[in-house]
Amino acid sequence: MVIRGGQSVLPRAAAEAVGRALTVSPIVVLLGARQTGKTTLVRGLPQLADRPYLTLDDFDLRAHADSDPESFVRRAPALVIDEVQRSRDLLLAVKRAVDEDQPRKPGRFVLTGSANLLMLERISETLAGRAVYVTLWPLTRRERMGLARAGFWTELLGAPFASWPSLLMTQSVAAEAWQDAARLGGLPVPAYELQDQDSRALWFSGYVQTYLERDLQVLRAVENLPDFRRLMRAACLRIGGLLNQTELSRDVGIVQPQVHRFLNLLEASFQAIRLPAYAVSRTRRLIKAPKLYWSDTALAQFLAGEDDPRGVHLENLVLMDLLAWRDVQPRRPEVLYWRTATGQEVDLVIETPHRLLPIEVKSSHRVGPGDARAVEAFLDEYPDLTDGGLLVHGGNEVFPVSRRVLAVPWWRVC
C-alpha cells in the first residue's frame, strides 16, 4: 500500500509497464474503462511528478484543445493529457509535435483515455510507430490486497508441470470466496472504498448513467439509449456464452446491424470483451464465434439485475486476471478459449510462442476427473506445446485431478 496526500493508493501492475514504455516511446497511451484508476496511476508515478497534468474533462482546456490543438500540445516540453478521446484533432497535433523532435524524446507525452483509440471511427490518427499502448483493467485480486501484480501465470508458464504443486503451495496468499470477489468486482471505488451492497448499487447507477449520457456521446452518438441499455443487460446475462449476434438481435428486439454497432461501442469503451477461439491456424481462429464477457463482474451483475453471482462470474474473474497479467508483459501472450465441433470446450487458453496452458474453471468446491476431460482432450491435441493443464475451482485444495491436470483453488492462481 502506498500513501499519497494522506490517502492510501493501491499499487497497480500496469505502473511498471507504463514506466518501461516511458523509456522507449515518445508517446505512452494508458487506456481503460471509466473509473479503473488511470488518472490515479499517472498522477502517482514519480517519473511524471514534475510535468503538467491537463484533463479534457475541464471545459476550458477542452475548448483550447479543440480550437488550437497545435498550441495546446506546446504548453510544456512534456505533458500528461487525460481523456484524450474527447478532442477530435488533438492526436494529430501530438503526432506532429513528436515528428518535429529530432531525435524523438522518450516519454514526451502521456495520454489517457476511456476508449480504445484504435477502434474509434471518428479518430483517424492511431499514432502508429510513435506510441506504446498500455491497458489498465479493473483491480485484480492481488492488487486489492496491496500487491502490484496479477496472478501466478508467469511462474506457472516458466516451470514444468511436475513442479506446479510445490510452487503454488509455497505462496503466502489469503483464501477468498469467489462469490465475494465477484460481488466486489475491480473498479476501485466500489471494490475498495464502499462497504455495503446498497452503496455499491447507488454508485453503479451513477456510473451507468454517466457512461450512457456522456461517454457514449463522445465515442459516437447513440440515438436510442433504452435500446443500448437493454443490450447491455442482455449481454451481461450471456456472460461466458458464445456470441451469436443474430440471436441477440432477436431476443432484445434490435436489428442485427445495430447490435453489431452497439457491441463495438461496448468493446471500444472497455466494457464488453469478446474472447476469440484458439486454433493452430490464425485464419481459422477468425471465423470462430467469440465468447462474451464483461470487464467488471460487479457491474455486470448490477446491469443484469442479479443478486447472486453465477459460476460464469468466476470464469469472468479468472479471465480479467489473465488480461491484466497479459497486458503488462513485454512480449504479450494471447488469451483465448478452445472449442471443438463436438462441443468439447476449455474455458481459457494461454498461448505463448513456445507453450500452451489450458485452464478449465469450475465454481464448485469439489471437482473430479470428469471435470478435466476437455483439458485432457486439449493436451492430446497439442502434445508438443503442452505438458499439463489447470482445473481452477472454488474450493481450497491443490491436488492432481488426473495425470496431466492439476486442480487448484482460484485464489491461489489469481
N, C-alpha and C positions, 0 to 999 in steps of 0.2 A: 504494500500500500504506500502511495506517495501522498504527502501532504503539501498542498499549494494554497497559499492565501487563506489558511485556516480551514480548508476543506479537503477531505480525502478524495483522491483521484485514483481510479483503478488503472494500473498499467496495462497497456494493450500490446498484443503480439505484433500488430501492424506497425508499431513505433519503430522497431528495428528495420523493417522493410523500407519505411519512409526515410530513415536515416541513411540507409545504404543507397537509396536512389538519389539522395541529395549530393552524393559524392560522384555520381555518374552522369546524370542528365540535367540539362538546363531547366527543364520543366518537370515537376513532380505533381501528379494529379491524384488526389485522395477522393475516392468515390464511395458511396454507400447510401443506404436508406436514410430518410429523415430520422434524426434523434439517435443515431448509432454512436455518436461521440466524436465526430470528425473535428469539430471546432475545438473541443477539449483537447484532443490529441495534438493538433498542430500548435495550439497556443501553449501547450505544456512542453514541447520539445526544446531542449536547451539550445540546439542549433538555430532555432528560429526566434529566440527570445528578443533580439535587438531589432527585428525588422517590422515595418508597419503591417498591421492587420486590417484589411478592408473587406467588409461584408456587403454584398449586394442585396441583403435584406434591408439595408439602410436606403431609404428613398433617395436622398441627395446623392449618395455615392453611385447608386444605380443610374440616376439621371445623368451624372457625369460620364459614366461608362458608356451609356447609350449615345450621348451627344458627341463625345470626343474620346473614343477609346484609345487613340494614339497617345494623348497626353495623360490619360488615366494610368496607363501602364508605365509611365515615366515619372510617377510621383516620388519614387525612390529607386536606388540601384537594385534592390531586391524586395519582393513583395510576397505577402500571403493574401490571396483573394478567395474569399469564402462565397459559396453558392454561385459559382461562375456561370452556370447554365441560365441564369436569369438575365443575361445580357447577350443579345444575338451575335454581335460583331466583335466581342472582346477577345475571343480566341485568335482571330485573325491578327489583331493588334499585338497580342502576346507572341505569336509566331514571327511577325516582322521584327519585333524588338530582339528576339533571340537570334534571328538570322543576321542582324546587324552587328552582333557581337563577334569579334574575331580576335582571339579564339572565343568559343562559347564558354560562358561561366556556369559551371555546375551549380544546380540548386538556386538559380536566379528567381524563378517563380514557383511558388507552391499554390496550387489551385485545389479547391474542394468543391464537390457537387453532390446533390441528392439525386442525380440522374446519370445514367451511363451515356457520356458524350458520344461514344461510338455508335449508339443506337438512335440518337435523336435526328429525325429527318430534317428539322429546321436548322441544324448546325452542320455546315458542310466541312468545316475545318476540324480535322482529327488530330493535328499536331504530330503526324506520322514522322518517326525518326528523331523527334525532339523531346518526347515525353516518356516517362515511366509511369504506369498506372498502378495504383495500389487500392485494393478494395477493403473497406472496413465493414465487416459483417457484425451482427449483434454479438454481445458478450458471449464468450464461451464459458463453460462451467468453471474452468480453471482461472479465467480472467475474473469471474465473480469471486473466486477465492483469493484474489490478490496476486495471482501468478500471471506474468505476461506471456502466455502461451496458450495454444490449443492442446489437443490430446496427444496421445503417446505414439502417434503414427510414424514419425521419423525413426524412433527407436525400434519399432517392430519391423519396419522395412529394412533396417540395417542389420538385422540379426536373423539367423536361421530359425526355422520353426521350432526346433527342439529346445531352444533357449527362451522361448516366449514365456512359459510359466514362471521361471525364476525372475525374468526381467519385470514382469507385471507385479509379482508379489513383493519385490524389493521397494516398490513405490510407497511412499507415505502419503496416501490420499484418503480423504474422508468419504465415507459412503453417503449416497443421496438417493432418495426415491425418485425415479424418473418422472412420476406424476407431479411431484412438487416442482421439479425443474421445468417441466412443460408449462405449468401454470405461471411460473415466473417469467419465462422467456428470456430474451437477452437485450432488450432495449434498456439502457442504463437506468433511467428514472423509475419505471415500474418494477424492474427486476431488483434494483439495489436500494432505492430510496423509499418506495411506498410499501406499507406494512400489511395491507389487507386487500382482499379481492374487490371490495366496493370502491376503494380509492383507485385501484388499477383500472376498473371498468370506466370510471369517470375520465381518467387520463386517456385511455384508448378511444373513448368517444370524441374527445377533443382532437386527438391525433388524426383520426379518420376524417373528421370534418375539415381540418387544415389541409390534409392531403387532397381531398376531393375539391375543395373550393379554391386552393391556391396552387399547390404543386402541379396538379394536372393541367391547369390553365397555362402554366409556364411551359410545360412539355408540349402540349398540343391540346387545343380546345376539345372538351367533351361536352356535347350539347345536352345529353341526357344523363345526368348524374344518377338518378334512380336506377337506370339500366346498368350503369357501371357498378354501382354498389351491389346490385343483385348478382352480377357476375362475380364480384369479389366473394360474396357469401357462398355461391355455388363452387367456386374454385377451392375455398377453404374446406368445404365438405368433401372434396375429392382428393385431399392430400394423400400422396402415396400411390395414386392410381395412374393408369395410362391416360394420357391426354388425347381425347377424341373431341375435336372442335365441333364436328357436326352434331354429335350427341349433346355436347354442352349447349350449343345453339338452340337445339330443340327444347331442352329442359328449362332454359331461362327465358325463352321466347325472344331471342335477339338473333338477327340474321348472321350467318356464319362469317361474312367479311368483317362485321362489327366485332364479333367475338375475337377474331384474329387480331384486329387493331387494339382492342382493349387488353388482350394478353400481352401484346408487345409493349404497351404502356406500363403495365404492371411489372414486366421484366426490366424495362429501361429504368424504372424507379426503384429497383432492387426490392420489390415486394414479392412477386412470384418468381419461382425458379423452375426452369424446365431442364430436367436431368436427362442427358442423352444416353442411348444404349451403347454397350460395348460390342464391338465386332473387330475381328482382325483387320478387315478392310474398312478404312475410314469412309469410303464411298458407301458401303453398305450401312454404316452407322447412321448416315444422314437420312436414310429413308425409313428408319425405325421410329415408332412413336416415342416421344419423350414421356417421362413421368413428371407429375406436377407436385411441387412443394411450396412452402411459404417461408419467408426469411425469419419470421419470429413466431414461435408456437403459441405464445400467449395472445398475440394479436390475431392469429388465425382462429383460435378458439372464440375470441370475442366476436369476430366477424361472422363466424358460423353459428353463434348463439349456443355454444356448448359449455356446460359447466364442468364436465369431467373429461380429461384427455383420453384419447383412444390410443391403441397400440401404434398406429401410424405416426403419432406425435413423437414417440420415442425414436422411430426411424428418422423423422424430421430433425430431431435434436442431434443425432449422430451425423447426419448429412451436414448440418450447419457447422458442427465442429470440424468436419473434414474440409469444408470450403474455407473456413478461417485459417486452417493449417495450410491448405494448398496455396492460398494466395499470398503467403509470406515466404514461400520457398524461392530461392534464387533460380532454380530450374523447376518450373511449375509442372507438377504431375496432373493427370486427368482423374476426375471422379465421375463415375458412370454407374449404370446398372446393367444386368445381364438377364436376357430372357430368350428362351428357345421357342420354336414354333409349337412345341408340345406343351408349353406352359411352365416349364421349369424356370425358376427365377431366383437370382441372387440380388438382394436389395441394393448393395453398393459394391463397386469395384474400384480400387485404386490402381491406376496404370502408370508405371514409370518405364523408361526405356528398357530396363533390364528385369523388371519384376512386376507381377500382378498380385494384388491382395484382395481376395473375395471376402465380403462381410455380409453375413445374414443377421438380421435384427429381429429378436423375439421379445415381446414385452413381459412374458410370464416369468415367474420366479424359478420354475422347473422346466428344463429342456432336456431332450434326449436325442439319441441317434437319428430318429426320424426327422428332427428339425434341421439336420445337417445334410440331407440328401442332395439338395440343389448345389450346395457348396462342393460336395464330393463330385458331382457331375461336372462342375466347372473345372475342378482340379484335374479330372480325367481329360477334359477337352484341351487344356493348355499345360501339359506336364513340364514343358521346357521353361516356363516362366513362373511357375508356382511350386511351392513345396508345402504349403499349408494355408488354412483359412481360419476366419474367426466366426464364432456364433456369439454375438453380443446379446445379453439377456438382462432381465430386470431383477435378477437375484443377487447373491453375494459370493458365489463360489467360482473359483477358477479350476477347471478340470478338462481333460481330453474327452470330448463327446464322441469322437471317432478317431481313427488312426491319424488322420491329417487335419482334423478340425478341433480347435481349442474353444471351449465355452468360457466366456469372460464377462463379468458384470460391466454394465455400460459405464459406470462411474470409474472403473479402473483404466479405461481407454480414452474417455472424454474428459 
